[in-house]
Amino acid sequence: QDLKCLTVGKKTQWGAAAPKQKEALKAPAQRVVIHHTALQNCKGLVECTEHLLSIQRLHMDKRQFDDIGYNFLVDREGTVFEGRGWGVVGAHTKGHNHDTLGVAFMGNFNNDTPTKEALQSVKQLLVSGVSQRFLHSQFDLFGHRDLGDTACPGENLYASLPQLRSLT
């Protein structure tokens, strides 16, 4: 699939609140950390936008983050939504945010299985990140559980990580 087909919903398109502040990564991200939102799957732009807004509110109001914690989020149809975006320090993996890119699959992957569309879009996003030099060409890919005491990104998504690691 052509990179030009990758749809990234900008923060302004999903009605995000402005971040309290932003911290730039000092170099291209060395690692990608895959998460799940652990929420029900959303379908369609309206429902997924509501999910994004509620995640951002939770992160900013309850957890006192500067913004939504993830750099990008992807829904089951493969639409990628901008969280903090490229080149910004996230708040997704405690102790590991200054050299990583955090990507969250929307849904609970203890129950759900990631769609081909979502996996393909994340692959394209990572290829794009490398080509734009936001992501180191030899980056490592982890599930959140590899770096913290959590079940995230869920059994079924964790089992799909080898597919994401093969960027061919």
Disulfide bonds with the S-S distance in Angstrom:
Cys42-Cys48 2.12
